[in-house]
Amino acid sequence: MTDKAEPPKANISLFSVVMVLITVVLSVIALFMGFATYKSQDPSAQIYMLIGFIGLAISAYLLLQTKRRTLREAFEMPQVVTTILCQKCGFKNIRDFERGDYIFKETEPCPKCSDNMMITSIYREVKEKEK
């Protein structure tokens, strides 16, 4: 079995942050323009206000999605291992799971007695979290 290095920490990309900041700034400008033109009874005030609120909603959504994406990227898949046992001499081998493995499948010959070995169990290793 191989020890895997720690997964890289998930960071929010600079591009995402810049896009959210630009959206927020433009939305705030549109809201100020909407409130300024609202006093003069201009019909375009409603359009500016609508653009501002939609922009703020989009920027909030983008922020939530980038946070969710980083949480999803930080998830580590558990390691699944396969136990192979020789029925004749009792030799036991533990290796990483490979696609196509199933219980009672005959595999490579035993290194001790040259009889075919059989997969006896497939399970996931539970790692204790360090405090």
DSSP file (Angstrom, degrees, kcal/mol; ACC not computed):
  #  RESIDUE AA STRUCTURE BP1 BP2  ACC     N-H-->O    O-->H-N    N-H-->O    O-->H-N    TCO  KAPPA ALPHA  PHI   PSI    X-CA   Y-CA   Z-CA
    1    1 A M              0   0    0      0, 0.0     2,-0.4     0, 0.0    80,-0.0   0.000 360.0 360.0 360.0 146.3    0.0    0.0    0.0
    2    2 A T        -     0   0    0      0, 0.0     2,-0.5     0, 0.0     0, 0.0  -0.831 360.0-128.3-106.8 142.7    1.2    3.5   -0.7
    3    3 A D        -     0   0    0     -2,-0.4     2,-0.3     1,-0.0     0, 0.0  -0.756  25.5-141.3 -86.6 130.2    0.9    6.4    1.6
    4    4 A K        -     0   0    0     -2,-0.5     2,-0.0     1,-0.1    -1,-0.0  -0.715  15.2-118.9 -93.7 142.9   -0.7    9.4   -0.1
    5    5 A A        -     0   0    0     -2,-0.3    -1,-0.1     1,-0.2     0, 0.0  -0.309  46.5 -78.4 -71.5 161.7    0.6   12.9    0.5
    6    6 A E        -     0   0    0      1,-0.1    -1,-0.2    -2,-0.0     3,-0.1  -0.344  54.1-107.6 -61.3 140.1   -1.7   15.4    2.0
    7    7 A P        -     0   0    0      0, 0.0    -1,-0.1     0, 0.0     3,-0.1  -0.389  41.1 -97.3 -68.5 148.5   -4.2   16.8   -0.5
    8    8 A P        -     0   0    0      0, 0.0     2,-0.2     0, 0.0     3,-0.0  -0.366  43.8-102.7 -65.3 144.5   -3.5   20.4   -1.5
    9    9 A K        -     0   0    0      1,-0.1     2,-0.4    -3,-0.1    65,-0.0  -0.467  37.2-116.8 -69.6 136.0   -5.5   23.0    0.3
   10   10 A A        -     0   0    0     -2,-0.2     2,-0.3    60,-0.2    -1,-0.1  -0.608  35.7-173.0 -79.0 126.2   -8.4   24.3   -1.8
   11   11 A N        -     0   0    0     -2,-0.4     2,-0.4    -3,-0.0     3,-0.0  -0.882  29.3-112.0-117.0 149.8   -8.1   28.0   -2.6
   12   12 A I        -     0   0    0     -2,-0.3    55,-0.0     1,-0.1    54,-0.0  -0.660  44.8-111.5 -77.1 133.0  -10.6   30.2   -4.3
   13   13 A S     >  -     0   0    0     -2,-0.4     4,-1.8     1,-0.1     5,-0.1  -0.293  12.5-126.0 -68.9 150.9   -9.1   31.3   -7.6
   14   14 A L  H  > S+     0   0    0      1,-0.2     4,-2.5     2,-0.2     5,-0.2   0.856 110.2  58.9 -63.0 -36.6   -8.1   34.9   -8.2
   15   15 A F  H  > S+     0   0    0      1,-0.2     4,-2.4     2,-0.2    -1,-0.2   0.911 105.1  49.2 -60.2 -43.5  -10.3   35.0  -11.3
   16   16 A S  H  > S+     0   0    0      2,-0.2     4,-2.4     1,-0.2    -1,-0.2   0.912 111.4  48.8 -63.2 -43.0  -13.4   34.1   -9.3
   17   17 A V  H  X S+     0   0    0     -4,-1.8     4,-2.5     2,-0.2    -2,-0.2   0.919 112.0  48.6 -64.1 -43.5  -12.6   36.8   -6.6
   18   18 A V  H  X S+     0   0    0     -4,-2.5     4,-2.6     2,-0.2    -2,-0.2   0.911 111.4  50.1 -63.7 -42.6  -12.0   39.5   -9.3
   19   19 A M  H  X S+     0   0    0     -4,-2.4     4,-2.3     1,-0.2    -2,-0.2   0.910 111.7  47.6 -63.6 -41.9  -15.3   38.6  -11.1
   20   20 A V  H  X S+     0   0    0     -4,-2.4     4,-2.4     2,-0.2    -2,-0.2   0.918 112.6  49.2 -65.1 -42.6  -17.3   38.7   -7.9
   21   21 A L  H  X S+     0   0    0     -4,-2.5     4,-2.6     2,-0.2    -2,-0.2   0.907 111.3  48.9 -64.2 -41.9  -15.7   42.1   -6.9
   22   22 A I  H  X S+     0   0    0     -4,-2.6     4,-2.6     2,-0.2     5,-0.2   0.919 111.9  49.7 -62.7 -43.3  -16.4   43.6  -10.4
   23   23 A T  H  X S+     0   0    0     -4,-2.3     4,-2.1    -5,-0.2    -2,-0.2   0.905 112.0  47.9 -62.6 -42.1  -20.0   42.4  -10.2
   24   24 A V  H  X S+     0   0    0     -4,-2.4     4,-2.5     2,-0.2     5,-0.2   0.928 112.5  48.4 -65.2 -45.1  -20.5   43.9   -6.8
   25   25 A V  H  X S+     0   0    0     -4,-2.6     4,-2.3     1,-0.2    -2,-0.2   0.936 113.6  46.1 -62.5 -46.9  -19.0   47.2   -7.8
   26   26 A L  H  X S+     0   0    0     -4,-2.6     4,-2.3     1,-0.2    -1,-0.2   0.870 112.6  51.5 -64.4 -35.9  -21.1   47.5  -10.9
   27   27 A S  H  X S+     0   0    0     -4,-2.1     4,-2.3    -5,-0.2    -2,-0.2   0.910 109.9  48.4 -67.1 -42.1  -24.2   46.5   -9.0
   28   28 A V  H  X S+     0   0    0     -4,-2.5     4,-2.5     2,-0.2    -2,-0.2   0.903 111.5  50.5 -65.6 -40.3  -23.6   49.1   -6.3
   29   29 A I  H  X S+     0   0    0     -4,-2.3     4,-2.5     1,-0.2    -2,-0.2   0.924 110.4  49.7 -62.2 -43.5  -23.0   51.8   -9.0
   30   30 A A  H  X S+     0   0    0     -4,-2.3     4,-2.2     1,-0.2    -2,-0.2   0.889 110.3  50.7 -63.4 -38.5  -26.3   50.7  -10.7
   31   31 A L  H  X S+     0   0    0     -4,-2.3     4,-2.6     2,-0.2     5,-0.2   0.925 110.6  48.7 -65.0 -44.0  -28.2   51.0   -7.4
   32   32 A F  H  X S+     0   0    0     -4,-2.5     4,-2.4     1,-0.2    -2,-0.2   0.908 112.1  49.0 -62.2 -41.1  -26.8   54.5   -6.7
   33   33 A M  H  X S+     0   0    0     -4,-2.5     4,-2.4     2,-0.2    -1,-0.2   0.890 110.7  51.6 -65.1 -37.2  -27.7   55.6  -10.2
   34   34 A G  H  X S+     0   0    0     -4,-2.2     4,-1.3     2,-0.2    -2,-0.2   0.921 112.0  44.7 -64.4 -44.7  -31.2   54.1   -9.7
   35   35 A F  H  X S+     0   0    0     -4,-2.6     4,-1.0     2,-0.2    -2,-0.2   0.871 113.6  51.4 -68.4 -35.2  -31.7   55.9   -6.5
   36   36 A A  H  X S+     0   0    0     -4,-2.4     4,-0.6    -5,-0.2     3,-0.3   0.907 114.2  42.1 -68.3 -41.3  -30.4   59.2   -7.9
   37   37 A T  H  <>S+     0   0    0     -4,-2.4     5,-2.0     1,-0.2     8,-0.2   0.686 103.1  69.1 -79.7 -16.2  -32.6   59.0  -11.0
   38   38 A Y  H ><5S+     0   0    0     -4,-1.3     3,-1.3     1,-0.2    -1,-0.2   0.857  94.4  56.3 -67.3 -34.5  -35.6   58.0   -8.8
   39   39 A K  H 3<5S+     0   0    0     -4,-1.0    -1,-0.2    -3,-0.3    -2,-0.2   0.816 105.8  50.6 -66.9 -30.0  -35.7   61.4   -7.2
   40   40 A S  T 3<5S-     0   0    0     -4,-0.6    -1,-0.3    -3,-0.2    -2,-0.2   0.311 113.8-117.9 -91.7  10.1  -36.0   63.1  -10.6
   41   41 A Q  T < 5 +     0   0    0     -3,-1.3    -3,-0.2     1,-0.2    -2,-0.1   0.811  55.8 161.9  60.1  34.3  -38.9   60.8  -11.6
   42   42 A D    > < -     0   0    0     -5,-2.0     3,-1.6     1,-0.1     4,-0.3  -0.702  41.2-139.4 -84.3 133.5  -37.0   59.3  -14.5
   43   43 A P  T >> S+     0   0    0      0, 0.0     3,-0.7     0, 0.0     4,-0.6   0.701  98.0  69.8 -67.8 -16.5  -38.4   55.9  -15.7
   44   44 A S  H 3> S+     0   0    0      1,-0.2     4,-2.2     2,-0.2     5,-0.2   0.606  78.0  82.3 -75.4  -8.7  -34.9   54.5  -16.1
   45   45 A A  H <> S+     0   0    0     -3,-1.6     4,-2.4    -8,-0.2    -1,-0.2   0.891  88.3  52.1 -61.2 -40.1  -34.5   54.4  -12.3
   46   46 A Q  H <> S+     0   0    0     -3,-0.7     4,-2.4    -4,-0.3    -1,-0.2   0.877 108.7  50.6 -65.3 -36.7  -36.4   51.1  -12.1
   47   47 A I  H  X S+     0   0    0     -4,-0.6     4,-2.6     2,-0.2    -2,-0.2   0.926 110.8  48.2 -67.5 -44.0  -34.1   49.6  -14.7
   48   48 A Y  H  X S+     0   0    0     -4,-2.2     4,-2.4     2,-0.2    -2,-0.2   0.913 113.2  48.1 -61.1 -42.8  -31.0   50.7  -12.8
   49   49 A M  H  X S+     0   0    0     -4,-2.4     4,-2.6     2,-0.2     5,-0.2   0.904 111.7  49.9 -65.4 -40.7  -32.4   49.4   -9.5
   50   50 A L  H  X S+     0   0    0     -4,-2.4     4,-2.5     2,-0.2     5,-0.2   0.926 111.3  48.4 -63.5 -44.5  -33.3   46.1  -11.1
   51   51 A I  H  X S+     0   0    0     -4,-2.6     4,-2.5     1,-0.2    -2,-0.2   0.909 112.0  50.7 -61.4 -42.0  -29.9   45.7  -12.7
   52   52 A G  H  X S+     0   0    0     -4,-2.4     4,-2.2     2,-0.2    -2,-0.2   0.927 112.6  44.3 -62.7 -46.3  -28.3   46.5   -9.3
   53   53 A F  H  X S+     0   0    0     -4,-2.6     4,-2.2     2,-0.2    -1,-0.2   0.894 114.3  49.3 -68.3 -38.7  -30.3   44.0   -7.3
   54   54 A I  H  X S+     0   0    0     -4,-2.5     4,-2.5    -5,-0.2    -1,-0.2   0.909 110.8  51.4 -65.3 -40.3  -29.8   41.3  -10.0
   55   55 A G  H  X S+     0   0    0     -4,-2.5     4,-2.4    -5,-0.2    -2,-0.2   0.904 109.9  48.6 -62.6 -41.3  -26.1   42.0   -9.9
   56   56 A L  H  X S+     0   0    0     -4,-2.2     4,-2.2     2,-0.2    -1,-0.2   0.893 111.5  50.4 -65.2 -38.8  -25.9   41.7   -6.2
   57   57 A A  H  X S+     0   0    0     -4,-2.2     4,-2.2     2,-0.2    -2,-0.2   0.912 111.0  48.8 -64.7 -41.3  -27.9   38.4   -6.3
   58   58 A I  H  X S+     0   0    0     -4,-2.5     4,-2.7     2,-0.2    -2,-0.2   0.909 111.0  49.6 -65.0 -41.8  -25.5   37.0   -9.0
   59   59 A S  H  X S+     0   0    0     -4,-2.4     4,-2.1     2,-0.2    -1,-0.2   0.890 110.9  49.6 -67.1 -37.2  -22.4   38.0   -7.0
   60   60 A A  H  X S+     0   0    0     -4,-2.2     4,-2.2     2,-0.2    -1,-0.2   0.908 111.8  49.5 -64.8 -40.3  -23.8   36.4   -3.8
   61   61 A Y  H  X S+     0   0    0     -4,-2.2     4,-2.5     2,-0.2    -2,-0.2   0.919 110.2  49.9 -64.0 -43.9  -24.6   33.2   -5.8
   62   62 A L  H  X S+     0   0    0     -4,-2.7     4,-2.3     1,-0.2    -1,-0.2   0.896 109.9  51.4 -62.1 -39.9  -21.0   33.2   -7.3
   63   63 A L  H  X S+     0   0    0     -4,-2.1     4,-1.8     1,-0.2    -1,-0.2   0.924 111.2  47.1 -63.5 -44.0  -19.5   33.5   -3.8
   64   64 A L  H  X S+     0   0    0     -4,-2.2     4,-2.3     1,-0.2    -2,-0.2   0.895 111.9  51.1 -64.4 -39.6  -21.6   30.6   -2.5
   65   65 A Q  H  X S+     0   0    0     -4,-2.5     4,-2.5     1,-0.2    -2,-0.2   0.890 108.6  50.0 -67.6 -38.7  -20.7   28.4   -5.5
   66   66 A T  H  X S+     0   0    0     -4,-2.3     4,-1.9     2,-0.2    -1,-0.2   0.877 111.2  50.0 -67.5 -34.7  -17.0   29.1   -5.1
   67   67 A K  H  X S+     0   0    0     -4,-1.8     4,-1.8    -5,-0.2    -2,-0.2   0.917 111.9  47.7 -67.1 -42.7  -17.2   28.2   -1.4
   68   68 A R  H  X S+     0   0    0     -4,-2.3     4,-2.4     1,-0.2    -2,-0.2   0.895 109.7  53.5 -63.6 -39.9  -19.1   25.0   -2.2
   69   69 A R  H  X S+     0   0    0     -4,-2.5     4,-2.4     1,-0.2    -1,-0.2   0.893 107.7  49.9 -64.1 -39.6  -16.5   24.1   -4.9
   70   70 A T  H  X S+     0   0    0     -4,-1.9     4,-1.4     2,-0.2    -1,-0.2   0.869 110.7  50.0 -68.6 -34.2  -13.7   24.4   -2.5
   71   71 A L  H  X S+     0   0    0     -4,-1.8     4,-0.6     2,-0.2    -2,-0.2   0.903 111.3  49.0 -67.4 -39.7  -15.4   22.2    0.0
   72   72 A R  H >< S+     0   0    0     -4,-2.4     3,-0.8     1,-0.2    -2,-0.2   0.892 111.1  49.6 -66.7 -38.9  -16.0   19.6   -2.7
   73   73 A E  H 3< S+     0   0    0     -4,-2.4    -1,-0.2     1,-0.2    -2,-0.2   0.792 104.7  58.9 -69.7 -27.2  -12.4   19.7   -3.8
   74   74 A A  H 3< S+     0   0    0     -4,-1.4    -1,-0.2    -5,-0.2     2,-0.2   0.628  81.0 107.7 -78.1 -12.0  -11.2   19.3   -0.2
   75   75 A F    <<  -     0   0    0     -3,-0.8     2,-0.5    -4,-0.6    -3,-0.0  -0.484  61.1-149.3 -69.4 131.0  -13.1   16.0    0.1
   76   76 A E        -     0   0    0     -2,-0.2    -2,-0.1   -69,-0.0    -1,-0.0  -0.887  11.9-126.4-107.3 129.3  -10.7   13.0    0.1
   77   77 A M        -     0   0    0     -2,-0.5     2,-0.0     1,-0.1     0, 0.0  -0.509  31.5-114.0 -70.9 136.1  -11.7    9.7   -1.3
   78   78 A P        -     0   0    0      0, 0.0     2,-0.5     0, 0.0    48,-0.1  -0.368  30.4-108.7 -70.0 152.2  -11.2    6.8    1.2
   79   79 A Q        -     0   0    0     46,-0.5    46,-3.0    -2,-0.0     2,-0.5  -0.702  30.3-156.6 -85.4 127.4   -8.7    4.2    0.3
   80   80 A V  E     -A  124   0A   0     -2,-0.5    17,-2.5    44,-0.3     2,-0.3  -0.891  11.6-168.3-105.5 131.4  -10.2    0.8   -0.6
   81   81 A V  E     -AB 123  96A   0     42,-3.2    42,-2.2    -2,-0.5     2,-0.4  -0.846  12.7-142.2-121.5 157.0   -8.0   -2.3   -0.3
   82   82 A T  E     -AB 122  95A   0     13,-3.4    13,-2.4    -2,-0.3     2,-0.5  -0.961   8.7-148.0-119.4 132.8   -8.3   -5.9   -1.4
   83   83 A T  E     -AB 121  94A   0     38,-3.1    37,-2.6    -2,-0.4    38,-1.3  -0.897  13.0-166.9-102.2 124.6   -7.3   -8.9    0.6
   84   84 A I  E     -AB 119  93A   0      9,-3.6     9,-3.1    -2,-0.5     2,-0.4  -0.942   7.2-172.3-113.6 130.9   -6.0  -11.9   -1.4
   85   85 A L  E     -AB 118  92A   0     33,-3.0    33,-2.5    -2,-0.5     2,-0.6  -0.967  22.8-134.3-129.1 137.4   -5.7  -15.2    0.4
   86   86 A C  E  >  -A  117   0A   0      5,-2.6     4,-1.3    -2,-0.4    31,-0.2  -0.800  12.7-156.9 -86.5 124.7   -4.1  -18.5   -0.7
   87   87 A Q  T  4 S+     0   0    0     -2,-0.6    -1,-0.1    29,-0.5    30,-0.1   0.744  87.7  49.3 -74.3 -23.4   -6.5  -21.3    0.2
   88   88 A K  T  4 S+     0   0    0     28,-0.2    -1,-0.1     1,-0.1    29,-0.0   0.953 128.7  12.2 -83.3 -54.0   -3.8  -24.0    0.2
   89   89 A C  T  4 S-     0   0    0      2,-0.1    -2,-0.1    26,-0.1    -1,-0.1   0.577  95.6-119.0-106.2 -10.0   -1.0  -22.4    2.3
   90   90 A G     <  +     0   0    0     -4,-1.3     2,-0.1     1,-0.3    -3,-0.1   0.598  51.1 162.3  85.9  10.6   -2.7  -19.5    3.9
   91   91 A F        -     0   0    0     -6,-0.1    -5,-2.6     1,-0.0     2,-0.4  -0.452  22.9-155.8 -66.4 135.2   -0.5  -16.7    2.4
   92   92 A K  E     -B   85   0A   0     -7,-0.2     2,-0.4    -2,-0.1    -7,-0.2  -0.948  13.6-176.1-121.6 134.1   -2.2  -13.4    2.7
   93   93 A N  E     -B   84   0A   0     -9,-3.1    -9,-3.6    -2,-0.4     2,-0.5  -0.994   7.7-162.1-129.9 133.5   -1.6  -10.3    0.5
   94   94 A I  E     +B   83   0A   0     -2,-0.4     2,-0.3   -11,-0.2   -11,-0.2  -0.971  23.0 157.4-117.0 127.5   -3.2   -6.9    0.9
   95   95 A R  E     -B   82   0A   0    -13,-2.4   -13,-3.4    -2,-0.5     3,-0.1  -0.892  46.2 -75.8-140.6 169.7   -3.1   -4.5   -2.1
   96   96 A D  E     -B   81   0A   0     -2,-0.3   -15,-0.3   -15,-0.2     2,-0.1  -0.347  58.9 -95.7 -65.4 148.4   -5.0   -1.4   -3.4
   97   97 A F        -     0   0    0    -17,-2.5     2,-0.4    26,-0.1    -1,-0.1  -0.406  40.9-161.0 -65.1 138.6   -8.4   -2.1   -5.0
   98   98 A E    >   -     0   0    0     -2,-0.1     3,-2.1    -3,-0.1     2,-0.0  -0.938  31.0 -93.6-121.5 146.9   -8.3   -2.4   -8.7
   99   99 A R  T 3  S+     0   0    0     -2,-0.4     3,-0.1     1,-0.3     0, 0.0  -0.345 113.4  33.1 -58.3 133.0  -11.3   -2.0  -11.1
  100  100 A G  T 3  S+     0   0    0      1,-0.4    -1,-0.3    -2,-0.0     2,-0.2   0.303  83.9 136.1 100.8  -8.0  -12.8   -5.5  -11.7
  101  101 A D    <   +     0   0    0     -3,-2.1    -1,-0.4     4,-0.0     2,-0.3  -0.518  22.7 162.2 -72.8 138.9  -12.0   -6.9   -8.3
  102  102 A Y    >   -     0   0    0     -2,-0.2     3,-1.4    -3,-0.1    17,-0.3  -0.978  44.6 -83.6-151.4 158.1  -14.7   -8.9   -6.6
  103  103 A I  T 3  S+     0   0    0     -2,-0.3    17,-0.2     1,-0.2     3,-0.1  -0.360 112.0  19.2 -68.0 142.0  -14.9  -11.4   -3.8
  104  104 A F  T 3  S+     0   0    0     15,-3.1     2,-0.4     1,-0.3    -1,-0.2   0.577  87.3 143.2  72.2  15.9  -14.1  -15.1   -4.7
  105  105 A K    <   -     0   0    0     -3,-1.4    14,-2.3    14,-0.2     2,-0.4  -0.717  51.8-127.4 -82.7 131.8  -12.3  -14.0   -7.9
  106  106 A E  E     +C  118   0A   0     -2,-0.4    12,-0.3    12,-0.2     2,-0.1  -0.650  38.0 173.3 -80.4 133.9   -9.2  -16.1   -8.6
  107  107 A T  E     -     0   0A   0     10,-3.3    10,-0.2    -2,-0.4     3,-0.1  -0.191  36.8 -23.0-120.4-150.3   -6.1  -14.0   -9.1
  108  108 A E  E    S-     0   0A   0      8,-0.2     9,-1.9     1,-0.1    -1,-0.3  -0.057  76.6 -86.3 -61.2 161.6   -2.4  -14.4   -9.6
  109  109 A P  E     -C  116   0A   0      0, 0.0     7,-0.2     0, 0.0    -1,-0.1  -0.354  48.4 -98.3 -70.4 152.0   -0.5  -17.5   -8.4
  110  110 A C     >  -     0   0    0      5,-3.0     4,-1.5     1,-0.1     6,-0.0  -0.451  21.6-138.7 -69.2 137.4    0.7  -17.7   -4.8
  111  111 A P  T  4 S+     0   0    0      0, 0.0    -1,-0.1     0, 0.0    -3,-0.0   0.717 100.1  43.3 -71.2 -18.2    4.4  -16.8   -4.4
  112  112 A K  T  4 S+     0   0    0      3,-0.1    -2,-0.0     1,-0.0     0, 0.0   0.917 133.3  10.0 -90.1 -51.9    4.9  -19.7   -1.9
  113  113 A C  T  4 S-     0   0    0      2,-0.2     3,-0.1   -22,-0.0    -1,-0.0   0.463  88.3-126.6-113.5  -1.5    3.0  -22.7   -3.3
  114  114 A S     <  +     0   0    0     -4,-1.5     2,-0.2     1,-0.2     3,-0.0   0.617  64.2 134.8  65.3  15.1    2.1  -21.5   -6.9
  115  115 A D        -     0   0    0      1,-0.1    -5,-3.0    -6,-0.1    -1,-0.2  -0.620  68.0 -89.8 -86.8 154.7   -1.6  -22.3   -6.4
  116  116 A N  E     - C   0 109A   0     -7,-0.2   -29,-0.5    -2,-0.2   -28,-0.2  -0.413  41.8-139.7 -66.8 136.7   -4.1  -19.7   -7.5
  117  117 A M  E     -A   86   0A   0     -9,-1.9   -10,-3.3   -10,-0.2     2,-0.4  -0.578  11.9-144.3 -93.8 161.5   -5.0  -17.1   -4.8
  118  118 A M  E     -AC  85 106A   0    -33,-2.5   -33,-3.0   -12,-0.3     2,-0.5  -0.967  18.0-114.9-130.3 142.0   -8.5  -15.8   -4.2
  119  119 A I  E     +A   84   0A   0    -14,-2.3   -15,-3.1    -2,-0.4   -35,-0.2  -0.633  34.9 174.2 -73.6 123.1   -9.9  -12.4   -3.2
  120  120 A T  E     +     0   0A   0    -37,-2.6     2,-0.3    -2,-0.5    -1,-0.2   0.694  58.2   9.7-106.4 -23.9  -11.5  -12.8    0.2
  121  121 A S  E     -A   83   0A   0    -38,-1.3   -38,-3.1   -19,-0.1     2,-0.4  -0.994  47.2-163.9-156.8 151.5  -12.4   -9.3    1.2
  122  122 A I  E     +A   82   0A   0     -2,-0.3     2,-0.3   -40,-0.2   -40,-0.2  -0.992  31.2 149.4-133.2 124.0  -12.7   -5.8   -0.1
  123  123 A Y  E     -A   81   0A   0    -42,-2.2   -42,-3.2    -2,-0.4     2,-0.4  -0.952  42.9-108.3-150.5 167.1  -13.0   -2.9    2.4
  124  124 A R  E     -A   80   0A   0     -2,-0.3     2,-0.4   -44,-0.3   -44,-0.3  -0.838  31.5-124.8-103.1 139.6  -12.1    0.7    2.9
  125  125 A E        -     0   0    0    -46,-3.0     2,-0.6    -2,-0.4   -46,-0.5  -0.670  18.7-144.2 -83.3 132.1   -9.4    1.7    5.4
  126  126 A V        -     0   0    0     -2,-0.4     2,-0.4   -48,-0.1    -1,-0.0  -0.861  12.5-155.5 -98.0 122.0  -10.5    4.2    8.0
  127  127 A K        -     0   0    0     -2,-0.6     2,-0.3     1,-0.0    -2,-0.0  -0.819  16.8-124.0 -98.5 135.4   -7.9    6.7    9.0
  128  128 A E        -     0   0    0     -2,-0.4     2,-0.3     1,-0.1    -1,-0.0  -0.587  28.9-118.7 -74.9 135.3   -8.0    8.3   12.4
  129  129 A K        -     0   0    0     -2,-0.3     2,-0.3     1,-0.1    -1,-0.1  -0.572  25.0-125.2 -77.1 135.5   -8.1   12.1   12.2
  130  130 A E              0   0    0     -2,-0.3    -1,-0.1     1,-0.1     0, 0.0  -0.602 360.0 360.0 -81.1 139.8   -5.1   13.8   13.8
  131  131 A K              0   0    0     -2,-0.3    -1,-0.1     0, 0.0    -2,-0.0   0.445 360.0 360.0 -93.7 360.0   -6.0   16.4   16.4
